[in-house]
Amino acid sequence: MADAMDLRTAKETFDTLCEMLDEKELRYEKDDENLAVNLTMHGDDLPVAMHFVVDTERNFVITLSPLPFRVKEDKMLDMAIAVSALKYRMVNGSFDYDLAKGKLTFRMTTSYRESRLGKEALFYMLACTVTTVDEYNDKLMMLAKGMISLEKFMESIG
């Protein structure tokens, strides 16, 4: 259970996140009770849905971006290989793959334990998530739907 100081820091972090989003003039849905924010950005190909949450128990901010498609059953192994290849290339964040449900989510976390996250750090999380998801969501979707082979996918990511 989070103590009073942890809860105060979590609330300050949440307020800073909302201030940053307001300054960037982004539209979002705010959940004060759960210290969460939902928004959608427009990528080149597909929309990029984002969910920020301030985790009061573990003292970090989580950004989740679920991809708007499911992996066909006959492409599940190919997707597992593709996600593994992407994880190897990424510096910040990763794609999580729920093999049982065929769902992909980009996830990024940043700790605020014994520190304060500024607007710049929170904006970096937003920008990194949008950029990364936008870079790969169309390629992953084509692989998931059988529109390209695993080999073509691997070529496309270099």
C-alpha positions as CSV (number, residue, x, y, z in Angstrom):
1,M,0.0,0.0,0.0
2,A,1.3,3.4,-0.9
3,D,2.0,5.8,2.0
4,A,0.9,9.4,2.1
5,M,4.1,10.8,0.6
6,D,3.9,8.3,-2.3
7,L,0.3,9.3,-2.9
8,R,1.2,13.0,-2.9
9,T,4.1,12.4,-5.3
10,A,1.8,10.3,-7.6
11,K,-0.8,13.1,-7.6
12,E,1.9,15.7,-8.4
13,T,3.1,13.5,-11.3
14,F,-0.5,13.2,-12.6
15,D,-1.0,16.9,-12.4
16,T,2.2,17.5,-14.3
17,L,1.1,15.1,-16.9
18,C,-2.2,16.9,-17.3
19,E,-0.5,20.3,-17.4
20,M,1.8,19.1,-20.2
21,L,-1.1,17.7,-22.2
22,D,-3.0,21.0,-21.7
23,E,0.1,23.1,-22.8
24,K,0.4,20.9,-26.0
25,E,-3.4,21.6,-26.5
26,L,-4.2,17.9,-26.7
27,R,-7.7,16.6,-26.1
28,Y,-7.8,13.8,-23.5
29,E,-10.1,12.1,-21.0
30,K,-9.0,12.4,-17.4
31,D,-9.7,9.9,-14.6
32,D,-8.7,11.7,-11.4
33,E,-9.6,8.8,-9.2
34,N,-7.4,6.3,-10.9
35,L,-4.7,8.9,-12.0
36,A,-5.2,7.9,-15.6
37,V,-5.5,9.7,-18.9
38,N,-6.7,8.5,-22.3
39,L,-6.1,10.1,-25.6
40,T,-5.8,9.3,-29.3
41,M,-3.2,10.7,-31.6
42,H,-3.3,10.6,-35.4
43,G,-0.4,8.6,-37.0
44,D,0.4,8.3,-40.6
45,D,-1.6,5.2,-41.1
46,L,-3.6,4.2,-38.1
47,P,-4.8,6.1,-35.0
48,V,-2.6,5.7,-31.9
49,A,-4.6,5.3,-28.8
50,M,-2.8,5.9,-25.6
51,H,-3.5,5.3,-21.9
52,F,-1.3,6.9,-19.3
53,V,-1.6,5.7,-15.7
54,V,0.4,6.8,-12.6
55,D,1.0,3.6,-10.7
56,T,1.0,4.5,-7.0
57,E,2.2,1.1,-5.8
58,R,5.3,0.9,-7.9
59,N,6.0,4.6,-8.3
60,F,6.0,4.8,-12.1
61,V,4.1,6.2,-15.0
62,I,3.0,3.6,-17.6
63,T,2.0,4.4,-21.1
64,L,0.0,1.7,-23.0
65,S,-1.0,1.9,-26.6
66,P,-3.1,-1.1,-27.7
67,L,-2.9,-1.8,-31.4
68,P,-6.4,-1.7,-33.1
69,F,-6.3,-5.2,-34.6
70,R,-6.0,-8.9,-33.6
71,V,-3.6,-11.4,-35.0
72,K,-5.0,-14.2,-37.1
73,E,-4.6,-17.6,-35.6
74,D,-2.4,-18.9,-38.4
75,K,-0.1,-15.8,-37.9
76,M,0.5,-16.1,-34.2
77,L,3.9,-17.7,-34.4
78,D,5.1,-15.2,-37.0
79,M,3.9,-12.4,-34.8
80,A,5.8,-13.8,-31.8
81,I,9.0,-13.9,-33.8
82,A,8.3,-10.3,-35.2
83,V,7.7,-8.9,-31.7
84,S,10.9,-10.6,-30.4
85,A,12.8,-9.0,-33.3
86,L,11.4,-5.6,-32.5
87,K,12.2,-5.8,-28.8
88,Y,15.8,-6.5,-29.7
89,R,15.9,-3.2,-31.7
90,M,14.1,-0.9,-29.2
91,V,15.8,1.3,-26.7
92,N,12.7,2.6,-24.9
93,G,9.4,0.7,-24.6
94,S,8.4,-2.6,-26.0
95,F,5.6,-4.3,-27.7
96,D,3.8,-6.8,-25.5
97,Y,2.1,-9.7,-27.3
98,D,-0.8,-11.6,-25.7
99,L,-0.6,-14.9,-27.6
100,A,-3.8,-16.2,-26.1
101,K,-5.9,-13.2,-27.3
102,G,-3.8,-12.2,-30.4
103,K,-3.5,-8.7,-29.0
104,L,-0.5,-6.3,-29.2
105,T,0.2,-3.3,-26.9
106,F,3.1,-1.0,-26.8
107,R,4.2,-0.3,-23.3
108,M,6.6,2.2,-21.8
109,T,7.4,2.9,-18.1
110,T,9.3,5.6,-16.3
111,S,9.9,5.7,-12.5
112,Y,9.3,8.7,-10.3
113,R,10.6,7.0,-7.2
114,E,12.5,9.5,-5.1
115,S,12.3,12.0,-7.9
116,R,10.0,14.3,-9.8
117,L,9.1,13.8,-13.5
118,G,9.0,17.0,-15.4
119,K,6.8,17.9,-18.4
120,E,9.7,17.2,-20.7
121,A,10.1,13.6,-19.5
122,L,6.3,13.0,-19.8
123,F,6.2,14.5,-23.2
124,Y,9.1,12.2,-24.2
125,M,7.0,9.2,-23.2
126,L,4.1,10.5,-25.3
127,A,6.3,11.3,-28.3
128,C,8.3,8.0,-28.1
129,T,5.1,6.0,-27.8
130,V,3.4,7.8,-30.8
131,T,6.5,7.6,-33.0
132,T,7.2,4.0,-32.2
133,V,3.7,2.8,-32.6
134,D,3.2,4.8,-35.8
135,E,6.5,3.4,-37.2
136,Y,5.4,-0.2,-36.7
137,N,1.6,-0.5,-36.4
138,D,1.0,-0.7,-40.2
139,K,3.7,-3.4,-40.7
140,L,2.4,-5.4,-37.7
141,M,-1.1,-5.1,-38.9
142,M,-0.2,-6.4,-42.4
143,L,1.7,-9.3,-40.8
144,A,-1.2,-10.1,-38.5
145,K,-3.7,-10.1,-41.4
146,G,-1.5,-12.2,-43.6
147,M,-0.9,-9.3,-46.1
148,I,2.9,-9.7,-45.8
149,S,5.1,-12.6,-44.9
150,L,7.4,-12.7,-41.9
151,E,10.3,-12.4,-44.2
152,K,8.9,-9.2,-45.7
153,F,8.2,-7.8,-42.2
154,M,11.8,-8.5,-41.2
155,E,13.1,-6.7,-44.3
156,S,10.9,-3.7,-43.6
157,I,12.3,-3.2,-40.1
158,G,15.9,-3.5,-41.3
